[in-house]
Amino acid sequence: MAATTTRPLPLLLLLLLPPLLLLLLSFHAAAAAEEFPRDGRVIELDESSFEAALGAIDYLFVDFYAPWCGHCKRLAPELDEAAPVLAGLSEPIIVAKVNADKYRKLGSKYGVDGFPTLMLFIHGVPIEYTGSRKADSLVRNLNKFVAPDVSILESDSAIKSFVENAGTSFPMFIGFGVNESLIAGYGGKYKKRAWFAVAKDFSEDFMVTYDFDKVPALVSLHPKYKEQSVFYGPFEGSFLEDFIRQSLLPLTVPINTETLKMLDDDDRKVVLAILEDDSDETSSQLVKVLRSAANANRDLVFGYVGIKQWDEFVETFDISKSSQLPKLIVWDRNEEYEVVEGSEKLEEGDQASQISQFLEGYRAGRTTKKKVSGPSFMGFLNSLVSLNSLYILICVFALLGVMIYFTGQDDTPQVRRAHEE
């Protein structure tokens, strides 16, 4: 029997085979991508389509929900509103939903133990989202997630576009003539709290706009509060990070439920100006003076709050509507505050000098320490949801009572749904 021989593939076929395979793969990827709409609709996924979606969509925001979950029902219209905006970003984010009560194996794979659980998949890698669930906040926060740690800006137009696209919700740090490697690590570390960029090429117009006269310079911008400052170095050691960390907050912080949470990540004490009404013209003038003091005393946070705006918070410092205001204290953000002897109240007139005397007295130790009369800093954070917590506790105790009653009536095991998160 004659031996069979294999004929070598023609040289032309060998040359054409790799590009043909690549073409087939690209057709397959395109076909997979077309399975999922990119027009801003919220898509519904199940166990059979989830992995395909991860492979076809670079940025996939997934709501793991349960049909009976009240929080999930309230979230649904927010997702519907945010989805078309997210899909229209320069790096589109597609919003999807998975019924994790039905597809429990899929939910278990990604550690879903409460509803709703929100996750952003970046090239298939999941990151749990725990931020605000309002549509506008979802867009702001998720856009920040998918942005590069540090953007490279090659022209004046690129700088302008970067500032416009970043919006006003987060502070910005733009390095002019700064080596990218110097701020790359901080761009990743503070990615969720600020925008970072390096301008490689720029005109003198931007030096005028951002008020710096030499390079390298790192410009900090707070569009929401119309504030900016410049750091000229040194860029070694802890100096650069200290500037970035201290500039994450505006020079003067309006104290409210949102900014109070931001203080949790800052270890500085707070020079707190307590006003009658923080929105009137007199208070606005005082805040401008405080801003100048804050710029010269970066080791402290300067904040202000009106008793008209938040009397519950102000009253913890033994201040009522009958107290003489404005007043300055130094708060440790927890259970203690200090009153500077002889500078308890700001009088009309040269308030800049009075603030300087207050700071001098504080640094010299001429203070009296007092305890807040209400909840601590963490207590205030918890109080923001105290009413909801009360409702939840009532429901839990009621449910426990029902369970105990029926357990006593019937020893048959009961099938119970998981509680909402």
Order of alpha helices (4+ residues) and beta strands (2+ residues): alpha-beta-alpha-beta-alpha-beta-alpha-beta-beta-alpha-beta-alpha-beta-alpha-beta-alpha-beta-beta-alpha-beta-alpha-beta-alpha-beta-alpha-beta-beta-alpha-beta-alpha-alpha
